[in-house]
Amino acid sequence: MLHPPDLKFHDPMNPEPIGVFDSGVGGLSVLRAIREQLPGESVLYLADQGHVPYGPRPMNEVRRFSEGIVRYLLGQRSKLIVVACNAASAAALQHLRQVFPEAPFVGMEPAVKPAAEGTLSGVVGILATPATFQGALYASVVERFASNVEIMQETCPGLVGLVEKGELETPGTRKILEQALLPMLRRGVDTIVLGCTHYPFVIPIIKKIAGEGVRVIDPAPAIARQVIRMLDAAGLRADRETGGTIRYHTTGDPEVFSVVLPRLFDATGEIIGMVWDGDILREG
Ligand code: DGL
């Protein structure tokens, strides 16, 4: 079994990276927040673009992919794993904590609590993929926090694929979002929760459709704060204010990744092509 780096060997001058993964480029919205709050941390980012989208896939398949990715990231001495994907968190977070009991994990869940607390109209819209809506994690946050609000759910089919191509403000993205949002707005939704890490990249167009009066919740800054809390609790924070590096990995085409990356996020880094060898991930 793989373990996170032993604290005994933790070297604050040459700190281990944080491992972050998603089905594709969506997790870059989380990486962006981590980078803003922790510029001294190095990050290994893994995009499983060979398998994107995760949302419509069976849960056990997403669980298998997630386990292979985490095994790779821990093998690269990641000190903490951020599951920067709601679908993978829904399908695999519990399983990952069992398989890698000594690794600290931060996962995603739709931000239903702040939405339910803040809504004035009492109607909240949630945009996420089918895997997230099917998971026990989502059912549990709705049950715990949203008993007094009306919830409208939408999966936005096709939107993940467009963000993967770097299509953020095109007629295609607008059409999908209008189909999702207009019925919600007619019903009085005043808060929209982004329950998929790809969706923060289309916030500008969501705001154009919904208007500035509607609150859009991107959970990434809260996730980055949770990363800080966990690193501090374990004494694993990098002992430097800046200078963290990013290394990107994709199971898709590194050329395509290098073209789309600057449309989403301005931090450069080496891009490594990866291949699946059965359930094992290795550099290709
Ligand atoms: N970005 C992912 C999420 O947060 C998954 C998108 C997908 O692959 O369907 O759910």
Boltz pocket constraint, residues with backbone or C-beta under 6 A from the ligand:
constraints:
  - pocket:
      binder: B
      contacts: [[A, 22], [A, 23], [A, 24], [A, 26], [A, 27], [A, 51], [A, 52], [A, 53], [A, 54], [A, 55], [A, 56], [A, 84], [A, 85], [A, 86], [A, 87], [A, 88], [A, 129], [A, 132], [A, 160], [A, 195], [A, 196], [A, 197], [A, 198]]
      max_distance: 6.0
